[in-house]
Amino acid sequence: MSFTSKVVWITGASSGIGEALANALLAQGAQVILSGRRADALQAVAAQAPERTLVLPFETTDYERLPDLVEQAWNWRGRVDLLINNAGISQRSLALDTAFEVYRRLIDVDYLAPLALTQELLPRMVEQGGGQLAVVSSVAGKVGTALRTGYCGAKHAVVGYFEALRAEVEEAYGIGVSVILPGSVRTAIALNALEGSGTARGRSDTNIDNGIDPVAAAQTILDGLSARQHDIVVAEGMELGALQLRVADPAKLFSVTAKEGARLAKVRAELGAGASVDPLAVNQQ
């Protein structure tokens, strides 16, 4: 499927994977609705093709604004062919040291926000006779890993919602539903991840710094969306292996993740409760 002239709405489009997707889609001739919190960054992306972009900044958890935002997005070209729910936030904290409000924030941003926008747009897509819906989950949406109990919970939940939604709308209404599963991609996701107190971590991970280039990740995602793939995996090395092991030998995977948990428990004992700890670097190649 060509994206030329398609109307595509991307959340979290001001940086990282979202920005790379927007750039790639604009290069292919798509008409792109750019959403995110930072209007200036969105305008910078839009500058390459202002006649084919609509800048629609908003906080994804501002649920009361969604009906008006969907109205604006729809009226821009009279349709939306593809919605990519990309905005999200990660976590780097042990459960023992994580405040409940951090869990609430992760569920709100990573699960309820894409659900709410999709629910608001869905009836219009049904009326137009088809379209595509996508969500950026994570390898952590299929594999439980230490330091990410809230993140994994939210990303598992969003996989469940979109897979169930696919069962309802794919054959009945011609609406494709894709779940995107990135591993480590070179973005600011770890830098902005929430620690146990709810503050931003302020530093990256080795795996993220050595991860997949966002431009390459975006191309893999667009190839998958073009083919209307159900699951679009953007991972390599140990992370790709973890996804495969989750199906082939889950007991072995659980043993590996438990060893990492035990290592982190020792680090916590040395540094003290509430200390900021780092995940083990793994080979991504």
C-alpha positions as CSV (number, residue, x, y, z in Angstrom):
1,M,0.0,0.0,0.0
2,S,1.3,3.5,-0.9
3,F,0.9,6.3,1.7
4,T,0.7,8.9,-1.1
5,S,-2.2,11.2,-0.3
6,K,-3.3,9.1,2.7
7,V,-4.3,11.1,5.8
8,V,-2.3,9.8,8.7
9,W,-2.6,11.0,12.3
10,I,0.5,10.5,14.6
11,T,0.6,11.2,18.3
12,G,4.0,11.8,19.9
13,A,5.2,13.2,16.6
14,S,7.6,15.8,18.0
15,S,10.5,13.4,18.6
16,G,11.8,9.9,18.4
17,I,9.9,7.2,16.5
18,G,6.9,9.6,16.0
19,E,9.1,12.2,14.3
20,A,10.8,9.6,12.2
21,L,7.4,8.3,11.1
22,A,6.2,11.8,10.2
23,N,9.3,12.5,8.2
24,A,9.1,9.3,6.3
25,L,5.4,9.7,5.6
26,L,5.8,13.3,4.4
27,A,8.6,12.1,2.1
28,Q,6.1,9.6,0.6
29,G,3.5,12.2,-0.1
30,A,1.2,11.5,2.8
31,Q,-1.0,14.2,4.5
32,V,0.0,14.1,8.1
33,I,-1.7,15.3,11.3
34,L,1.0,16.0,13.9
35,S,0.1,15.8,17.5
36,G,2.2,16.1,20.7
37,R,2.7,18.4,23.6
38,R,5.4,20.7,22.1
39,A,3.9,22.9,19.4
40,D,7.3,24.4,18.4
41,A,8.8,20.9,17.8
42,L,5.7,19.9,15.8
43,Q,6.0,23.0,13.7
44,A,9.6,22.2,12.9
45,V,8.5,18.8,11.6
46,A,5.6,20.4,9.6
47,A,8.0,23.0,8.0
48,Q,9.2,20.4,5.4
49,A,5.7,20.2,3.9
50,P,3.3,22.8,5.5
51,E,0.7,22.3,2.8
52,R,0.4,18.7,3.7
53,T,0.5,18.9,7.5
54,L,-1.9,19.9,10.3
55,V,-0.3,20.7,13.6
56,L,-2.7,19.6,16.4
57,P,-0.9,19.8,19.7
58,F,-2.5,18.4,22.8
59,E,-1.8,16.4,26.0
60,T,-3.0,12.8,25.3
61,T,-4.6,12.5,28.7
62,D,-6.8,15.6,28.2
63,Y,-9.8,13.5,27.5
64,E,-12.3,16.3,27.6
65,R,-10.7,17.8,24.5
66,L,-10.8,14.6,22.4
67,P,-14.2,15.1,20.7
68,D,-13.2,18.6,19.5
69,L,-9.7,17.4,18.4
70,V,-11.1,14.5,16.5
71,E,-13.6,16.9,14.8
72,Q,-10.7,19.2,13.8
73,A,-8.6,16.3,12.5
74,W,-11.5,14.8,10.5
75,N,-12.6,18.1,9.0
76,W,-9.1,18.9,7.8
77,R,-9.4,16.5,4.8
78,G,-12.8,14.9,5.5
79,R,-11.2,11.6,6.6
80,V,-8.5,9.8,8.6
81,D,-7.0,6.8,6.9
82,L,-4.5,5.8,9.6
83,L,-4.1,6.6,13.2
84,I,-0.8,5.8,14.9
85,N,-1.0,6.0,18.6
86,N,2.7,6.5,19.4
87,A,2.8,8.9,22.4
88,G,4.0,7.2,25.6
89,I,6.3,7.2,28.6
90,S,8.5,4.5,30.2
91,Q,9.7,3.6,33.7
92,R,12.9,2.6,35.4
93,S,12.2,1.7,39.0
94,L,11.8,-1.4,41.1
95,A,8.3,-2.2,42.4
96,L,9.5,-2.0,46.0
97,D,10.4,1.7,45.4
98,T,7.6,2.8,43.1
99,A,4.7,5.1,44.3
100,F,1.2,4.2,43.3
101,E,0.8,7.5,41.4
102,V,3.6,6.4,39.0
103,Y,1.5,3.3,38.1
104,R,-1.5,5.5,37.7
105,R,0.4,7.9,35.3
106,L,1.8,5.0,33.2
107,I,-1.7,3.4,32.8
108,D,-3.1,6.8,31.9
109,V,-0.5,7.7,29.3
110,D,0.3,4.3,27.8
111,Y,-3.1,2.6,28.0
112,L,-6.1,4.8,28.6
113,A,-4.9,7.7,26.3
114,P,-4.5,5.6,23.1
115,L,-7.7,3.8,24.0
116,A,-9.6,7.0,24.5
117,L,-8.5,8.6,21.2
118,T,-9.1,5.3,19.3
119,Q,-12.6,5.0,20.8
120,E,-13.4,8.6,19.7
121,L,-12.2,8.1,16.2
122,L,-13.5,4.6,15.7
123,P,-17.2,5.4,14.8
124,R,-16.0,7.8,12.0
125,M,-13.8,5.1,10.6
126,V,-16.6,2.7,10.6
127,E,-18.8,5.2,8.7
128,Q,-16.1,5.9,6.1
129,G,-16.0,2.2,5.3
130,G,-12.5,1.3,6.6
131,G,-9.1,2.5,7.7
132,Q,-6.2,1.5,9.9
133,L,-5.5,1.8,13.6
134,A,-2.1,1.2,15.1
135,V,-0.5,1.5,18.6
136,V,3.1,1.5,19.6
137,S,3.3,-1.0,22.4
138,S,6.8,-2.5,23.2
139,V,8.6,-5.8,23.5
140,A,7.7,-5.1,27.1
141,G,4.1,-5.5,26.0
142,K,4.8,-9.2,25.6
143,V,7.7,-9.8,27.9
144,G,7.8,-8.8,31.6
145,T,11.1,-7.3,32.6
146,A,12.5,-5.8,35.8
147,L,12.4,-2.1,36.5
148,R,9.2,-1.8,34.3
149,T,6.3,-3.3,36.3
150,G,4.0,-0.3,35.5
151,Y,5.3,0.1,32.0
152,C,4.9,-3.6,31.2
153,G,1.4,-3.6,32.8
154,A,0.3,-0.7,30.6
155,K,1.9,-2.0,27.4
156,H,0.4,-5.5,28.0
157,A,-3.0,-3.9,28.5
158,V,-2.8,-1.9,25.3
159,V,-1.9,-5.1,23.4
160,G,-5.0,-6.8,24.8
161,Y,-7.3,-3.9,23.9
162,F,-6.1,-3.6,20.3
163,E,-6.1,-7.4,19.7
164,A,-9.7,-7.6,21.0
165,L,-10.6,-4.5,18.9
166,R,-9.2,-6.2,15.8
167,A,-11.5,-9.2,16.4
168,E,-14.4,-6.8,16.3
169,V,-13.5,-4.5,13.4
170,E,-11.1,-6.2,11.0
171,E,-13.5,-8.4,9.1
172,A,-16.7,-6.6,10.1
173,Y,-15.7,-3.1,9.0
174,G,-12.5,-3.5,7.0
175,I,-10.4,-1.7,9.7
176,G,-6.9,-3.0,10.0
177,V,-5.4,-3.0,13.5
178,S,-1.6,-3.3,14.1
179,V,0.4,-3.6,17.3
180,I,3.9,-2.2,17.0
181,L,6.5,-3.9,19.3
182,P,9.8,-1.9,19.5
183,G,12.8,-3.0,21.4
184,S,15.6,-0.6,22.0
185,V,15.4,2.4,19.6
186,R,17.7,5.4,19.9
187,T,15.3,7.9,21.4
188,A,14.9,9.8,24.7
189,I,12.6,7.2,26.1
190,A,14.9,6.1,28.9
191,L,16.0,9.7,29.6
192,N,12.4,10.7,30.2
193,A,11.4,7.5,32.0
194,L,9.7,7.8,35.4
195,E,11.6,6.7,38.5
196,G,9.9,5.4,41.6
197,S,9.1,8.9,42.9
198,G,7.6,10.0,39.6
199,T,10.5,12.2,38.6
200,A,12.2,11.9,35.2
201,R,15.2,9.6,35.2
202,G,17.4,12.1,33.5
203,R,19.8,9.6,31.9
204,S,19.7,7.0,29.1
205,D,20.4,3.3,29.0
206,T,23.3,1.6,27.2
207,N,20.8,-0.5,25.2
208,I,18.9,2.6,24.1
209,D,22.0,4.4,23.1
210,N,23.1,1.4,21.0
211,G,19.7,0.7,19.7
212,I,18.0,0.8,16.3
213,D,18.1,4.0,14.5
214,P,14.7,5.7,14.5
215,V,14.8,6.2,10.8
216,A,15.3,2.4,10.3
217,A,12.6,1.7,12.9
218,A,10.1,4.0,11.1
219,Q,10.7,2.2,7.8
220,T,10.1,-1.2,9.4
221,I,6.9,0.1,10.9
222,L,5.7,1.6,7.7
223,D,6.5,-1.6,5.8
224,G,4.4,-3.5,8.3
225,L,1.5,-1.0,8.1
226,S,1.6,-1.1,4.4
227,A,1.2,-4.9,4.6
228,R,-1.4,-4.6,7.3
229,Q,0.6,-6.8,9.6
230,H,-1.1,-7.6,12.9
231,D,2.2,-7.5,14.9
232,I,5.1,-5.3,13.7
233,V,8.3,-6.3,15.5
234,V,11.1,-3.7,15.7
235,A,13.7,-5.5,17.7
236,E,17.0,-7.4,17.3
237,G,19.5,-9.3,19.4
238,M,18.4,-10.4,22.9
239,E,15.2,-8.5,22.7
240,L,14.0,-10.3,19.6
241,G,15.2,-13.5,21.2
242,A,13.1,-12.8,24.3
243,L,9.9,-12.4,22.2
244,Q,10.7,-15.7,20.5
245,L,11.5,-17.4,23.8
246,R,8.3,-16.2,25.3
247,V,6.5,-18.6,22.9
248,A,9.1,-21.4,22.5
249,D,10.4,-21.8,26.0
250,P,8.8,-19.4,28.5
251,A,10.3,-21.2,31.5
252,K,13.8,-20.4,30.2
253,L,12.8,-16.8,29.6
254,F,11.4,-16.5,33.2
255,S,14.7,-17.9,34.5
256,V,16.7,-15.2,32.6
257,T,14.5,-12.4,33.8
258,A,14.5,-13.6,37.4
259,K,18.3,-13.6,37.4
260,E,18.2,-9.9,36.3
261,G,15.8,-9.2,39.1
262,A,18.1,-10.9,41.6
263,R,21.0,-8.8,40.4
264,L,19.0,-5.6,40.8
265,A,17.9,-6.7,44.3
266,K,21.6,-7.0,45.3
267,V,22.3,-3.5,43.8
268,R,19.4,-2.1,45.8
269,A,20.7,-3.7,49.0
270,E,24.1,-2.0,48.4
271,L,22.8,1.4,47.4
272,G,19.7,1.5,49.7
273,A,16.0,1.6,49.2
274,G,14.8,4.0,46.6
275,A,18.2,4.2,44.9
276,S,18.2,4.8,41.1
277,V,19.4,1.6,39.5
278,D,20.2,0.7,35.9
279,P,19.2,-2.3,33.8
280,L,21.9,-4.7,32.7
281,A,23.3,-3.9,29.2
282,V,22.7,-6.7,26.7
283,N,24.1,-7.3,23.3
284,Q,21.7,-5.8,20.7
285,Q,23.5,-7.2,17.7
